[in-house]
């Protein structure tokens, strides 16, 4: 039987949602490695909407689940419906939406709050000892929820310090490298926390999925 991954999205677009390359490369890696996936997103309003051409905030409102459906080609479920018993692993691609919509790290730093459905999904998987993957900025979310974890966000000193202030341990890593916390069954990689090419994003995503499948 194929292993089943849940992929949690945070909108559509790097500046206010999920990072599209990271999501797509995660989907591709899961499929190529013989597993399957189901996308989820919280049914909530985005923190704000950013014009990805100008980088400026727009005076409009959008829904995280509706925007995430763009990447998932409509095949997506509300994160409130997620059940840990139905999946072998859960993966969080990055993008500012993780730090704005799934939690408030972009605004509040280490004192951030976490979306309830997101926290519940992570805690259920952690309690069941099922693997959790986190790309790019997503390790800060996992650290905020679980606390004592070993992760990487690459080599950004400020974010690494924030991880440690939330009770985590940060490990410096570069393109395609993964950090595996075997006791907590968490796999992380930097992706666009570094100045990366899409081919390097593909390497990171594939290595995360390979490491997770190695645990299953």
N, C-alpha and C positions, 0 to 999 in steps of 0.2 A: 504493500500500500504506500502511495506517495506521501511524503511528509508535507504538512500543511502549515504555511506561514500566514500570520496576520501582518499586514503593513499599515501603519497608522500615518495618515496624511494630515497636514496642518493648513490646507488651502492650496493655492495654485500660483506659484511664483516666488522667487527667492526672497524678495524684500518684505513680503507680507504673508507668505504661505509656505508651502513645501517647495524645496529645491527640485525642479523638474528633472534635471539630469540624474540626481541621486535617486529619485524615485524610480525612474525608468531603468537605470542600470541595476537597481535592486530587483525589480521585476524580471529583467532579463536574466540575471544570475540565477534566481530561483528557478525559472523555467528551464534554463540550459542545464542546470544541475539535477534535473529530474524531479523537482518538487512542484508544489502549486501554492497559490496565494489568494487571499481575499483582502481587499482594501477596506479600511474603516476611517472615519473621521468624526470628531465631535460635532453635533448639530448645534452650533453656537455662532454668534456674530463675530466677525474678525475684529481684532483690536483696532485696525484701521486699514485703509486701502491705499496702496502706493502705485503711482504711475511708473511702470518699469522702463519707460522710455526716458523720462526726465528725472526719476528718483524722488519726485515730490508727492506729498500726501494729497489724496483726492477727497473731495467732499461728497462721499457716498458710502453706503453700507453694503457689505457682502457677507454671505454665510459660509462658514468653513466647510461644511459638508457639501454644499452646492458647488463651491469652487473646486474642492478636491475631486468631485465627480468628473471634472474636465480631464484630469490626468487618468482617472480610472476608467474612462470611456463609459461612465454611468454605472459600472459594476462596483458599487460601494455601499456599505452599510453604516448606520449610525454607530458610533463607538459605544453608546449605551447598550447596544445589543451584543457586544463582544462577550464570549464565554471562553474562559481559559481551557475548559475541558475539551473544546472542539479544535484546538490548535496545538501544534508541536513547538512553535516558537513565535515570537513577535519582534518586529523590526521597525525602527523609527528612522526614516531618512531625515536629513536636516533642512535648512532653510530658516529664515527669520521667523516664520510662522510658529516654529517649535518654541521659540523664546518669546513670542508675542501672543499666541493663541492657545497653545497647549500648556504654557506657563507664562509667567510675567518676568522672566529673567532679563529680557531686553530693557525693561523699565525699572525693575527693582533689584537686579543683581541677585546675590546669594539669599536675600530675604524674600525671594519670589514666592508667589502662590502657584498652585498647580490645578489645572482643570480637573474636576472630580472624576469624570469618566476615564480620563487618562491615568490618573493616579490609581484608580481601581483596577484597570487592566494590567498595569505594571505590577502592582502588589499581588494580584491573583497569580500571574505567571511566576513571579519570584517565589511565592509561597509553594507553588506546585513544582518548583525546581526546574522550570522550563526555560530554555535560553532566551535572552533578550539581546537584540542587536541595536546599536545606535551609531549613526553616522553624523559627521560634521559637528554641529552644536548640540545635537540630541543627548550626548553624555551628561550635559549639565542637568537636563530634565531627569534623567535616571538617577543621578546623584542626589538631586533634591528630594526625590521620592524615597530612595532606599538608604542613602547616607554613606555607609562604610563600604564603598566600592572602589575598584581600581579601573580607571578609564584613561582615554586619551582624547584630546581635542586638537592634537598636533603639537604646536610649540608656542602658542600665544600665552605670554606670561600672565596677563591680566585675567584671562579666562581660567587658566590653570590655578591661579591663586583663589579664584572664586570657587572652583571645584573643591579645593582643599578646605576652604572655610565652611563648606557644607558637609564636611566629614569624609570626603573622598580622597583618594590618592591619585595624583596625576602622573602619567608616564609620557614622556616626549616620544612622538612617532612621526614618521614622514609618509610620503605617498605610497599608498597600497598596503602599508603596514597595519596590522591589527594588534590590539592589546586584549588579551583574554583574562578575565577574572574567573578562574575556574570554580572558586568556592561559591560565587554568586551567579555563575553561568551567564556572564555578560561579555559581549564582544563589541569593541568600538574601533573606529577608524576615523582619521581627520577629514578626508574629502576636501570640500571647499573652505575649510578653516585654513587651508594652505592655498597658495597660488597654484592652482591645478589645471590640468588639461582634462577634457572629458575622458580620454583614455585612462588617465590616472584615477578618475572617479570610478570607472568600470573595474579597474583592478581592486580598489578598496571595497566596493560593493561585493564583488565576487569572493574576495578573501573573507569577508564577514560571513557570507552565506556558507562557504566551505567550512569555516571554523564551527559554525552552528551545527551544520549537518554532521560534523565529526563528533559532536556531543550527543547526538540523537541515536 
